[in-house]
Amino acid sequence: MLLQLRKGRTVVAASCKDRALYTRLRRLSPWSKLATRCVFGLASVWAVFLPFTARADTAGIVSGTVTDYKTHASVSGVLVVAKSPSATYRATTDAQGRYSFLSVLPDNYTITFTRTGYAAYSSIIVVLNGSQQKVDAALSVTLRTIAHTR
């Protein structure tokens, strides 16, 4: 069905096998014209952005927060690596200890958290299409060597 505005009137065109049937509707008020344009404008925007929303379900999201094991304070500057046979993703935590990976391909991932002065921490997760995984880590401080003896 085709809806057109022509000289202040709405023309609805519907095709029936070999011939077209035209029906003229009553004269529309200015408000009706505006409403009709808004509806078709929104439909156009929806049609343009629909492919982008469909793509969002073909990958997953992995995010989380990294904290200190004892103090529960956020740890910034932690290198977070998500590795699988199909892909590798890298991120660094911000000042609040947060990180995120967007558009992660579906697979099994080993997520490793490393920072100088802290023991490394690893976790295994499964990412599915459209899934949102939250992986938080609590890092413990490593012992430092202060001297060597013979």
C-alpha positions as CSV (number, residue, x, y, z in Angstrom):
1,M,0.0,0.0,0.0
2,L,1.3,3.5,-0.9
3,L,0.3,6.6,0.9
4,Q,0.9,10.0,-0.8
5,L,0.0,13.6,0.0
6,R,-1.2,15.3,-3.2
7,K,-2.6,18.9,-3.3
8,G,-3.9,18.8,0.3
9,R,-5.6,15.4,-0.1
10,T,-4.4,12.0,0.8
11,V,-4.3,9.4,-2.0
12,V,-4.1,5.7,-1.1
13,A,-2.9,3.5,-3.9
14,A,-3.3,-0.2,-3.7
15,S,-2.5,-2.5,-6.6
16,C,-4.8,-5.4,-7.5
17,K,-3.3,-7.8,-10.1
18,D,-3.6,-5.8,-13.3
19,R,-5.2,-2.5,-12.2
20,A,-4.7,0.1,-9.6
21,L,-7.4,1.2,-7.2
22,Y,-7.2,4.9,-6.1
23,T,-9.3,6.2,-3.3
24,R,-9.4,9.8,-2.4
25,L,-9.9,10.5,1.3
26,R,-11.3,13.6,2.9
27,R,-9.3,16.8,3.0
28,L,-6.8,16.7,5.8
29,S,-6.3,19.5,8.4
30,P,-2.8,20.9,8.9
31,W,-2.4,19.0,12.1
32,S,-3.3,15.7,10.4
33,K,-0.7,16.4,7.7
34,L,1.9,17.1,10.4
35,A,1.0,13.8,12.3
36,T,1.2,11.9,9.0
37,R,4.6,13.3,8.2
38,C,5.8,12.5,11.8
39,V,4.6,8.9,11.5
40,F,6.4,8.4,8.2
41,G,9.5,10.2,9.5
42,L,9.7,7.9,12.4
43,A,9.2,4.9,10.2
44,S,12.0,6.1,8.0
45,V,14.4,6.5,11.0
46,W,13.4,3.0,12.2
47,A,14.1,1.5,8.8
48,V,17.6,3.2,8.7
49,F,18.7,2.1,12.2
50,L,17.2,-1.4,12.2
51,P,20.3,-3.1,10.7
52,F,22.5,-1.6,13.4
53,T,20.3,-3.0,16.2
54,A,20.3,-6.4,14.5
55,R,24.1,-6.5,14.6
56,A,24.2,-5.9,18.3
57,D,22.9,-9.4,19.0
58,T,25.7,-11.1,17.0
59,A,28.3,-10.3,19.7
60,G,28.5,-10.1,23.5
61,I,29.7,-7.6,26.1
62,V,32.1,-8.3,28.9
63,S,32.6,-5.8,31.7
64,G,33.5,-5.6,35.3
65,T,35.4,-3.9,38.1
66,V,38.8,-4.6,39.6
67,T,39.4,-4.0,43.3
68,D,42.1,-4.6,45.9
69,Y,41.5,-7.8,47.8
70,K,42.1,-6.4,51.3
71,T,41.0,-2.7,51.1
72,H,38.2,-3.2,48.5
73,A,39.5,0.0,46.8
74,S,39.3,0.3,43.0
75,V,42.6,-0.5,41.2
76,S,43.3,1.6,38.1
77,G,45.8,0.8,35.3
78,V,45.2,-3.0,35.4
79,L,45.7,-4.7,32.0
80,V,42.8,-6.9,31.2
81,V,43.2,-9.4,28.4
82,A,40.4,-11.6,27.1
83,K,41.9,-14.4,24.9
84,S,40.3,-17.2,22.9
85,P,41.3,-19.2,19.8
86,S,39.2,-16.8,17.6
87,A,40.1,-13.4,19.0
88,T,42.1,-11.4,21.6
89,Y,40.8,-8.2,23.3
90,R,42.7,-5.8,25.5
91,A,41.6,-3.0,27.9
92,T,42.9,-1.0,30.8
93,T,40.9,-0.2,33.9
94,D,39.9,3.5,34.5
95,A,40.2,5.4,37.8
96,Q,37.2,3.6,39.2
97,G,38.7,0.2,38.3
98,R,36.1,-0.4,35.5
99,Y,36.7,-2.0,32.1
100,S,34.6,-3.2,29.3
101,F,34.9,-5.1,26.0
102,L,32.1,-4.4,23.4
103,S,31.3,-6.5,20.4
104,V,33.0,-9.7,21.7
105,L,32.7,-12.6,19.4
106,P,31.0,-15.7,20.8
107,D,33.6,-18.2,22.2
108,N,35.3,-19.4,25.4
109,Y,37.6,-16.8,26.8
110,T,40.3,-16.7,29.4
111,I,40.4,-13.3,31.1
112,T,43.6,-12.3,32.7
113,F,44.1,-9.3,35.0
114,T,47.7,-8.1,35.6
115,R,49.3,-5.0,37.2
116,T,52.7,-4.4,38.7
117,G,52.6,-5.0,42.5
118,Y,49.7,-7.4,42.3
119,A,49.4,-11.1,41.7
120,A,47.9,-12.0,38.3
121,Y,44.3,-13.3,38.3
122,S,42.6,-15.4,35.6
123,S,39.0,-16.4,35.0
124,I,37.3,-18.4,32.2
125,I,34.0,-17.3,30.7
126,V,31.7,-18.2,27.9
127,V,30.4,-15.4,25.6
128,L,27.2,-16.0,23.7
129,N,25.4,-13.9,21.1
130,G,23.8,-10.9,22.7
131,S,25.0,-11.9,26.2
132,Q,26.4,-9.5,28.8
133,Q,29.0,-11.0,31.1
134,K,30.1,-9.2,34.3
135,V,33.5,-10.4,35.5
136,D,34.8,-8.7,38.7
137,A,38.3,-9.4,40.1
138,A,39.9,-8.8,43.4
139,L,43.7,-8.6,43.2
140,S,46.0,-9.3,46.1
141,V,49.3,-7.6,46.6
142,T,52.4,-9.7,45.8
143,L,55.3,-10.1,48.1
144,R,58.4,-8.2,47.1
145,T,61.9,-9.6,47.4
146,I,64.0,-7.4,49.6
147,A,67.2,-9.4,49.6
148,H,68.8,-12.6,48.2
149,T,70.8,-15.0,50.4
150,R,73.4,-17.6,49.4
